[in-house]
Amino acid sequence: MKNIHIIALLNIVAFSLVSFTNFTESAKYKCMIQMTNYTGEGAYIVISLLNPEGDYVETLNVKGDDDEWYNTIESWWDYYGKRRPDIDAITGATISGGERAISVIEIDNDKLDKGYKLRFETAVEDQEYYESDVEFELTSETVKSKVEGKGFIRYIRMMPQ
């Protein structure tokens, strides 16, 4: 009899936890970054999610694993550097001129068609910094499109995975 009471209590606790938990579904997207044919060091690239007001919400991906150079990605550094949260989106080396890289990024479905944006910031040692090398609104259409860059990025191509 005692076991039945314990099981009933555990079921109530489990139901309560699930009832008050907000589950947000997300989707994964392949993101191919094609660089222009520039000369010099590899580019540090940060992909960020911005809210409709243009404020940083989340770092989705970082190309470049030497944190000594993160401050060269100035706007993102103003957001990230003050708080220094752990970033689990660091995916390795920088990308050099003419190269391409494919990353998988995860975006919460409730961000689509709500005014949120993706921003790709780039910086290359002893060269320029592009705050919005690529920036576009997250819509059902743009997450499966090609978007031209303005700096070191020639274009990015998004594709639902």
C-alpha positions as CSV (number, residue, x, y, z in Angstrom):
1,M,0.0,0.0,0.0
2,K,2.9,2.3,0.8
3,N,4.4,1.8,-2.7
4,I,1.1,2.8,-4.3
5,H,1.1,6.1,-2.4
6,I,4.7,6.8,-3.4
7,I,3.9,6.0,-7.1
8,A,0.9,8.3,-7.0
9,L,2.9,11.1,-5.5
10,L,5.6,10.7,-8.1
11,N,3.1,10.8,-10.9
12,I,1.6,14.1,-9.4
13,V,5.0,15.7,-9.2
14,A,5.9,14.6,-12.8
15,F,2.6,15.9,-14.1
16,S,3.1,19.2,-12.3
17,L,6.6,19.6,-13.8
18,V,5.5,18.9,-17.3
19,S,2.4,21.1,-17.0
20,F,4.4,24.2,-16.1
21,T,7.3,23.7,-18.4
22,N,7.3,25.7,-21.6
23,F,8.6,23.6,-24.5
24,T,9.8,25.5,-27.5
25,E,10.2,23.6,-30.7
26,S,13.2,24.4,-32.8
27,A,14.5,23.4,-36.2
28,K,18.0,22.9,-37.6
29,Y,19.2,24.6,-40.7
30,K,22.3,24.0,-42.8
31,C,24.0,27.3,-43.4
32,M,26.7,27.4,-46.1
33,I,29.0,30.4,-46.0
34,Q,30.9,31.2,-49.2
35,M,33.7,33.7,-48.7
36,T,34.9,36.3,-51.3
37,N,38.4,35.8,-52.8
38,Y,40.2,38.2,-50.4
39,T,43.9,37.8,-49.2
40,G,45.0,37.6,-45.7
41,E,44.1,35.7,-42.5
42,G,41.0,33.7,-42.0
43,A,37.8,35.6,-41.0
44,Y,36.2,35.3,-37.6
45,I,32.5,35.0,-38.1
46,V,29.7,35.2,-35.6
47,I,26.1,34.3,-36.4
48,S,23.7,35.9,-33.9
49,L,20.0,36.0,-33.4
50,L,18.6,39.5,-33.0
51,N,15.2,40.5,-31.6
52,P,12.9,42.8,-33.6
53,E,14.5,45.8,-31.9
54,G,17.9,44.8,-33.1
55,D,19.3,43.6,-29.8
56,Y,21.3,40.4,-29.4
57,V,19.4,37.5,-28.1
58,E,21.7,34.5,-28.7
59,T,25.0,33.5,-30.3
60,L,24.2,30.7,-32.8
61,N,27.6,30.0,-34.2
62,V,31.2,31.2,-34.0
63,K,33.9,30.5,-36.6
64,G,37.2,31.0,-35.0
65,D,38.3,29.3,-31.8
66,D,41.0,31.7,-30.5
67,D,39.1,33.9,-28.0
68,E,42.0,36.4,-28.0
69,W,40.5,37.8,-31.3
70,Y,36.8,37.9,-30.3
71,N,37.0,41.6,-29.4
72,T,37.6,42.3,-33.1
73,I,34.0,41.4,-33.7
74,E,33.1,44.7,-32.0
75,S,29.3,44.8,-31.7
76,W,29.0,41.2,-30.7
77,W,31.8,41.7,-28.3
78,D,29.9,44.5,-26.6
79,Y,27.1,42.0,-26.0
80,Y,29.1,38.9,-25.3
81,G,32.2,40.3,-23.7
82,K,30.5,41.9,-20.7
83,R,28.7,38.7,-19.6
84,R,31.0,36.0,-21.0
85,P,28.5,33.2,-21.0
86,D,29.7,29.8,-22.2
87,I,29.3,29.5,-25.9
88,D,28.6,26.0,-27.1
89,A,28.3,27.2,-30.7
90,I,32.0,27.5,-31.4
91,T,32.7,25.3,-34.4
92,G,36.4,25.6,-35.1
93,A,38.7,27.4,-37.4
94,T,38.3,30.7,-39.2
95,I,37.4,30.7,-42.9
96,S,39.9,32.1,-45.4
97,G,39.3,33.9,-48.7
98,G,37.6,31.8,-51.4
99,E,36.7,29.0,-48.9
100,R,33.3,27.8,-47.8
101,A,32.0,26.2,-44.7
102,I,28.8,24.5,-43.7
103,S,27.4,24.8,-40.2
104,V,24.2,23.6,-38.7
105,I,22.4,26.2,-36.6
106,E,19.3,25.7,-34.5
107,I,16.6,28.3,-34.4
108,D,13.4,28.3,-32.2
109,N,10.4,28.0,-34.5
110,D,8.6,30.8,-32.5
111,K,11.2,33.3,-33.9
112,L,10.2,32.8,-37.6
113,D,7.9,35.5,-39.1
114,K,8.1,37.6,-35.9
115,G,10.6,40.2,-36.9
116,Y,13.7,38.4,-35.5
117,K,16.9,38.6,-37.7
118,L,20.1,36.7,-38.3
119,R,23.3,38.7,-38.4
120,F,26.6,37.5,-39.7
121,E,29.5,39.7,-38.4
122,T,33.0,39.3,-39.8
123,A,36.5,40.5,-39.0
124,V,39.9,39.7,-40.4
125,E,43.2,40.5,-38.7
126,D,44.6,43.8,-39.9
127,Q,41.6,44.4,-42.3
128,E,38.0,45.4,-42.0
129,Y,35.2,44.6,-39.6
130,Y,31.7,44.2,-41.0
131,E,29.0,44.5,-38.4
132,S,26.3,43.3,-40.8
133,D,28.2,41.5,-43.5
134,V,24.9,39.6,-43.9
135,E,21.7,40.4,-42.1
136,F,18.2,39.4,-42.9
137,E,14.8,38.9,-41.3
138,L,13.9,35.3,-40.2
139,T,10.9,34.3,-42.3
140,S,9.6,31.0,-43.6
141,E,11.1,32.0,-47.0
142,T,14.6,33.4,-45.9
143,V,15.5,30.2,-44.0
144,K,15.6,28.5,-47.4
145,S,17.3,31.1,-49.5
146,K,20.6,32.6,-50.6
147,V,21.6,36.1,-49.3
148,E,24.5,38.2,-50.6
149,G,27.2,39.5,-48.3
150,K,28.6,43.0,-48.1
151,G,32.2,42.3,-46.9
152,F,34.2,39.1,-46.6
153,I,31.1,36.9,-47.2
154,R,30.2,36.5,-50.8
155,Y,26.9,34.8,-49.9
156,I,25.2,32.5,-47.4
157,R,22.7,29.8,-48.3
158,M,20.2,28.5,-45.8
159,M,18.4,25.2,-46.1
160,P,16.1,23.4,-43.6
161,Q,17.8,20.2,-42.5
